[in-house]
Amino acid sequence: MTQPLPRRLLAEFVGSAFLAALVIGSGIAAQNLSPNEVGLELFENAAATGAGLFAIILMFGAVSGGHFNPVVSFVDASFGGMRWRDAAAYAPAQVFGCITGAVVANAMFAKALVSISTKHRATSPHVFSEVIATLGLMLVIFSLTRTRRGAAAPAAVGAYIAAAYFYTSSTSFANPAISIGRVFSDTFAGIAPSSVPGFIAAQIVGGLAAIALLRVLYPGVTPAEAAEVMLPHSDGQPAERRVTNS
C-alpha cells in the first residue's frame, strides 16, 4: 500500500539529512584523521558514503522509495512510477533535508553551523563528469528495477557512488539536492555556490540521457515496475490508478 504523501516527504527529508550528514561529516573526519593525504581522505569519504547510503536506503526505502535525489524522483515519474506532483513535492524535502544535514555535520565537528563553501568545482571536466555520474546512477537504479532485482538496489547504489568518487573528476555528486546542501559547509566535501548551477544542469542532462537510453535498453518498463524504485513501497498499481491519502 502506498504511504501517505506527508509520511513519504518526512522520510525523504530525514533520509536526505542523513545523506548530507554522512557525506560532509565523513569528509571532515577524513581530513582530521589523515591530514594532507588527499587520496586517503577521498577513500575514507567514499567508503563511508557508500556504506552509509546502503543503510539509509534500507531505513527509508520502504516508506518513500529512498530517493533522496530529485533526479531519481523525476526519472521515476517519467516512467509512471509516481505522480509528477509527488515528484515535485519530493524535491524541496530532499533539498531542505540536505541543507539540514550539512548544518548537523558542521555541528558534530564543532564547526560554524553554516559556512559557505569556497571550493570551486565547475570546470568543464567536472561538469561533464556529473553528466556521466548521473547517467550511470540512473542506469544502475532503473535497470535493476526493470530486471526485477530491485532488492539489490541499496547495495548497488552504495557501491556505484563509492566507485564513482574515483572514476569521475567531480567525485560524483549526481544529485541536485546534495549539490545544494554541500554549499553550506566550507569543508572537504563542500562546493562553492557559483559551481552549483553547472552541476545541477549537468545532472539534469544526465537524467534525461538516462531516460532515453533506458527506453531503448528496457522498452518494457511499466509503471508498476517503476513504482518499486528503490525498494518496494507501493501496491504496484500504475501511478494514475493508485489511491493515496495525499
Buried (B, 14 or more C-beta within 10 A) or exposed (E): EBBEBEBBBBBBBBBBBBBBBBBBBBBBBBBEEBEEEEEEBBBBBBBBBBBBBBEBBBBBBBBBBBBBBBBBBBBBBBBBBBBEEBBEBBBBBBBBBBBBBBBBBBEEBEBEEEBEBEBEBBEEEBBBBBBBBBBBBBBBBBBBBBEEEBBEBBBBBBBBBBBBBEEBBBBBBBBBBBBBBBBBBBBBBBBBEEBBEBBBBBBBBBBBBBBEBBEEEBEEBBBBBBBBBBBBBBEEBBBEEBEBEB
